[in-house]
Amino acid sequence: MTKPIIVQSDNTILLEVDNPDYETARDAVLPFAELEKSPEHIHTYRVTPLSLWNAAAAGLDAEQIIGSLKQYSRYDIPEIVLVTVKEQMRRYGLIKLVREGDSLVLRSKDPMLLAEIVREKRIQPFIERAGDDASLVVKPNLRGHVKQSLIKLGFPVEDLAGYEEGDRCDIGLRDTSQHAQPFAIRDYQVSAINAFYRGGGPEGGSGVVVLPCGAGKTIVGIGVMARLQTETLILVTNTVALRQWREELMDKTHLQPEQIGEFSGEKKEIRPITVATYNILTYRKKKNEDFVHFNLFREKNWGLIIYDEVHLLPAPVFRMTSEIQSKRRLGLTATLIREDGMEADVFSLIGPKKFDMPWKILEKSCWIAEALCTELRVELPEHLRYQYSIARDRERFRIASENERKVEFAKRILTHHKGASVLIIGQYISQLEELARIFKFPLITGATPVSEREALYGQFKRGEIKTLIVSKVANFSIDLPDANIAIQVSGTFGSRQEEAQRLGRILRPKKGENRAYFYTIISANSVEEKFAHNRQLFLTEQGYVYVILNEQMFGERFPA
């Protein structure tokens, strides 16, 4: 039988989708390569230094990666690829950061490498002095800065300098939740906790856990807290997510209400367990002034800092994180993709990827819902086609996104799934307001007060409201377990991250058939097609297949 992959000398891997070994080959390649293109028959992956360093940090070695490539490769692997894999895998751990007495020390088995590094101008400000032949002493409190600079030079540091224990906080897990439901941490969540903790040694204690939306990343965070028994600062995307964390902590642990603080625009409570929003941390009165609330990182002797949705971490929080490297740091995310290209900063400042579970494996185990993805291509009306043809690129995208004919197709999808719990999601407020006016469904945007949002989400959860129209405020950390249909009418250009998060809104396991439906409505023969393809890359990498329908095909499947 013909093998499914072709490895090319430019470090790309071509994977044949129609090959019987496609799925097993894809799962073998995913831990060390990134998907770039995914047309119908051949998917293209790229092996990058960062993808290899993450693989090394997760415990893979060069022999295992080369073994996987040889197992599935149709032809001999180019020598340059073998050299690249071996060299980049060797680089992780080539420089180690350790603590010797009161000093932070960079050590390497290659003294010439350290001699080369110390001559780099961008590294010199962080070095206090040379140690012996194989070490450099790092200036106090510049642990993050030196790691950040070294990774830009192509040398990821293995940080073994250890962590402060933080003040103790007793965190016990319940066997039965406050809602009288049996509670136990799932096997894969235990594996994620163990991968982060690593027996409490310096090899653990910082890094990122990647799990699909709906797979219980919050429970992993709570499990790590229970393992460490320490005061914890939890950073989240918004106030609704903050209160969901608080509810989960109350529901799944024996923590008392007075032990959990809310640090947001509304409240400034600092307790043994404090949940804060990124927005409040990055608040400042004027652009050139200091961030008012950054002292929260030092208000208590935190033993753990949890970064929820770490792929959204704002740049100022990165800068602060570089100065608190002695704290244990856990990043939680559904995807490590950052549209700003700062994945290397996540690696060096939060930590490498410690655990990653393919979405389809959890789907097969029924821990998340099976998702059927459909892209519907709708023609622009005549009067918009001329307007589109003379517009600039950015204007073209908005015209295509707000195509008024999307409304009639959304209506037909709603009729087809009558009685389902539906989210209509979009980017442009004017478009969403028009949908709310036509359908008479409640609308949630960034301008909706938090109390009103929580009330509407509560009504949706109880089944009192069957359809919500939501802007991008619902992209993240919104727990709506019964939502089983999502209709996306517009999005943020080619954001892979957003596509994954929006699908995630409907992935929590369902009663009965455990199936969810994700519809994307785009304008045919427009820039939306190109952006839609890019948005779908991450989900394609996870094994999802989009069914593409034009208007005629849609009419056959969804008769009016």
C-alpha positions, 0 to 999 in steps of 0.5 A: 500500500502507498504511504500517505506522506511526502517529506520535502527539503523545505521542511514541509510535509505533504499528507494525502487525505484519501490514503487509508492511513491518513488519520494515523499519519496525521496524528503522528505528525501533529505533535511536531508540525504545523498545518499550513494549507488544507485543500481537498486532497493534499494537506501541507504541514511545516516543521518549524523550530518552535514546533520541534522545541514544543515537541522536545519539551513534551518529551519527544526526541529526534529518533521518535520524530524521524521514526514517525516520518520514516514510518509514513513517508512514501520516499526517502526523507531528504537529508536536510530535514533529518539534520534540521530535526536533530539540530533543533531538538538538540537545541532545547535543553542545550542551555539550562537555567538553574539556581545555584545558591542565591544565583541564577545561572545559565549552564551549557555543556558547550562552553563555546556556545556561552562564549558566543552568547555573551558577546550578543548585545541583546543578551549582555544587559541581563548577564551579571558576570561569567561563572566557570567555563560553562556558566553565566550568572544572570542578574536577579529578576531578569530570568524572563528577559534572558529567556525571551532574548535567547529564544529569539537567537534560536536557543530555547532555555530549559528553565530548571531554576525552580519556584517559590512555594507561595503561601498555603491555601487548603483546596479540597475537591468535592466528590459531589458538586454543590449541584448534587452531581458526582464529580471526578477529574477525568483521566485525560485531565489527570494526565494534563495535571501530571504533565504540568506538575511533573512530581513537583520538581523544577521540570514542571511548574510552568507551561501550557495545557491545550484542550478543546473548548468544552473539554474542561480546561477549568477543571485542569486548573482547579486540579493543579490548584488542589495538587499545589495547595497554594494561594492562586491568582487566576487571570481571565478574559472578561467579567463573565468568565471571572464569575464562571471560574468563581462558580466552578470553584465553589461547585467543585471545591470546599473553598468558602465564598470569602476565600475567593476574590473578584478583581474587576472593574466592579470589585477590587477584592484580594483573597487567597484565591483571586480571579482578575480580568486582563482588562483591569490589569492593563488599565491605565489612565493615560497611554504614557502612564503606568498600569494602575493594577500591576501591583496585584502580581505582588500583593500576595505571595502567590504560589500559582498564576493561571492564565486562562485563554493564554493565546489572548495574553495582552503584551503588557501582561507578557512584560509583567510575566517576564519579571515573575518567573519564580512563580508557577505559571499555567497557561490554558487554551484551546489553541496556541495560535496567536494572530500576532505571532507571539507564540515564542513569547508564550513558550519562553515566559509562560512555558512550553506546551506540556499537554495537548489532546487532539479534539477528535480523540475526545469526540470519539470518547464522547467527552465533547460533541461530534461537530458537523461543519458546513460552509454556505456560499451565498451570492451578493445581490446585484446592487452590492456586486457593483459596490463591491467591485469598486471598493478597496480591499478592507471595504470589500471584506465588510461588504461581503461580510454584511451581505443582506442575503445571509439573513434569508439563509440563516432563517432557513437554517433556523427553520430546519433546526426548529427547537434547537439551542442556537447562537448566531455569531458575528463581527459587525454590530450593525449587522447583528442589530439588523438580525435582532430587529428581524428575528426579535432575538436578544442581542449581546455585544460589548456594550451589554451590561454584565448583569444583563449578559449574565441574565440572558445567558442564564435564561438560555441555559434554562431553555427560556430563550432558544436563540441568542445573537452574540458579537465577538464577546462570546468568542471566549470562556462562555459556558452554554452547555446546551447550545448545539447550533452555531450560525456564523454570519461574519468574523475577524478576517482569517482568524484561525483562533476565532474559528476554533473558539466559536466552534467551541461554544457548541462542543460541550457534550449533549444528551441524546445524539451528542451532535452539534452543527456549525454553519458559516455563511459567506459571500460567494466569489468574494474575499470572504472565501479566501479568509474563510479557508484560512480560518478553517486551517486549525480545525482542519488540522484537528480532523474536522471537514467542512462541507461546502454548499452553494445556493443550489446545493443548500436548497436541495438539503434545506428546502424552503 
